[in-house]
Amino acid sequence: MSTSKRIIGTLAIPVIASVILEALCLSHGQNIISNAKSFDNFVIYAAIVMITTIALSINLNSGRFDFSLGSMAALSAVIGAKISYTILDGGAGSAALMLVITVAVGAILGLLSGILYVLLRIPPIITSLGVTLIYEGILYTLTSGKYVMTEVQNASMSGFVGTWVYATLIIIAVLIFSILLFDHTKFGFDYNALKNGQKVAVNTGIKEVGNAVICYMICGGLMGIVGFLNAARNTNINGGQLNFGSIAIMFTAFLPMFIGSYIGKFSNEKLGFLLAAIVMSLLNATFAVFSNEVTASMQSIINAVLLVVFLIYLNNENLLVRILSPRKK
Amino acid sequence: MKKRLTKLISMAVAAVLTLGVMTGCGDNSGESAPGTTQAGDNAQKDNSADEGKTVKIGVLVADVSGEEALGFRSYYENYIADNYNVEFSYTDALESAEDEKAAIEKFAAQGYEAIISLSSSDRAMQIETCEEQGVYYAIASGVLDESQYDTYKGYEHFVGQVGPSNQTEFEAGQEMGAYFKEQGVKTVALYGAFIPNPMHVYRTAGVIAGLGDTYGGASDMDAIAGQIFEDQSVDLTKVDGDIEISAYLQGYGDTTTDELNAAIQKEPEVFLSVGMATTFFTQSLNEAGIAFSDIDSFTEMNSTAIKDGKLTYLAGKYSSSIGPVFALVMDAVNGNVIRDSEGNAVSFSQGYLVATDGESFDKYYVSDNGDSPIYNKDILDGMIGDDITYDTVKSLIESN
């Protein structure tokens, strides 16, 4: 593939989406990003979507459907919030400490989920449903079903989401980490080999079990970051997410995952996820402009329709190319 | 061997799963009804206050996190439970009429003698269920609408209701709207809390009227509230007047942060809330530098919000305002069911107190705090007893 085709393929969706959405907002007399605060929100939302998408894709690309992502995010955030509040009482450095603890706890929760999966050897979708219920139950027990607020409402946390800088640093760090890990290490080579041909990969001596467990652990760590960002952004954590109440978070990542994978065909998949997250954040910012006309439920419907339309496009891409290409005489 | 290990682990996981689900249903230790949590140290309470058997009261709640709800709970569990021979069991957050009915039935099955309701999904069903189960029932911090009260006021187990009437709720919203209109604001954002909860509907209707706006061409309480009930929301295209409502949101869920950010982006001069803004939005609004108001209660968090944050108007209840309902329930359980002059379940309206700065906030907050609530043991003792009458209770409520 030529470099120009790669560049065009990589940037086409973000650029076209930006132009359409900005035009829509201008027709309403506003810009997508209207002030500094909306830019902060834009970057933070992009970070949440990108990291969730990467976490979802790690296991899903290998055929492991993981419903427990949301419960890992919420539970690790609650534990991180409670420990950091106990240590610093909401004082300076609370956000940084909570982030570190939340990521560590998330990784442990992911590790436990992975160990359970490889030990039970039952379909991952079943295991992840069980793990979701367990983590939600623990979350509920820790919080008595209440919103966790005192622990995450302090100057340190508000300072963290009061600027786009920290979210940008997190995006860069996660992007570098995931590109290095999955594209430039033995673990990554093994992961890609298993993803593309499990039996062949195992026959060549790649240790499937260890690779899967590490994948779960990485997912947990990433969802820890998402849990932290959500807690900072929402200024609370919902402790009453019982009966699969936490799984909605993974559905927000489906559309960007498909868009990102498509963009990844022209460049790097993880970069594709970032660009897809930016598109989703632009869409979210556009919804903010039209918030009085487009209700939250209508936004969900629009997102679902976009997902279906994109999947239809992906499934019929070759057909479209054939139709749109000039016919040879 | 491998198969056996797998079976063992599967069984262990199944057990853990079951445990996980059970823990999710709340603390069911001791004799508390399933899905409920019991008041902390009832077993070690000061029994010198009242001799005899412990009165078991179930409390229905929809909100387990809000400032007002926590203040109420603390008063019952930390003050009343320490001073009377009573045991409170709280439900988890009830989300529907079915949840409320199930909770009442569980309380009744566990031998609870009375229900105090702070949950309002379907109060008519609550009364019917309590009547069926033979359990006394009272409404705290709210009232039925007039037609419902007329229907149920003669029910044997309906003890009564003490709280702001719908008219009072409307007036609280109206005063808030009028206050900011007087301040000269031109654009506001509005949070309708949990519409179609009646108290939030009436407060919201009041705010619109207080701002001097009309809703669907109407400006009076019943017409505005009726339309909001019908719309199940506030339709901004129906709002007309000099003060623009630039953004509206309600409820609390996955999309609320986005909706709040959208409202903030519209840069309203003030964010008006008819409930729970101080619980959910204080940090975000402080950070955005947007003044806000709320109808809530006089609690520590709200004290900080009004003194150090952007909370500029609070119409509040004080936490011990639910004391008289407890007294009425105790009388009923002890055999003295208090009735009004016509022999019906009692109905008392309570108003709101308004604070617009730290000083006015402290006037109410300091006098209703911890061990020294406004409805303290001395006052409540004047409402509990075999010779207590409707007039006695009425005069004590009106004087506080």
Interface residues (C-beta under 8 A of the other chain):
Chain A: S34 N35 K37 S38 N41 L116 L119 L120 R121 I122 G130 L133 I134 Y135 E136 G137 I138 Y140 T141 S144 G145 K146 Y147 M149 Q153 M157 S158 V161 G162 R233 N234 T235 N236 G240 L242 N243 A248 N284 F287 A288 V289 S291 N292 A296 Q299 S300
Chain B: T6 I9 S10 V13 V16 L17 L19 G20 V21 M22 T23 G24 G26 D27 T37 V64 S65 D92 A93 L236 S246 A247 Y248 L249 G253 D254 T255 T256 T257 D258 E259 N261 A262 A263 I264 Q265 K266 E267 T279 F280 F281 T282 Q283 S284 N286 E287 A288
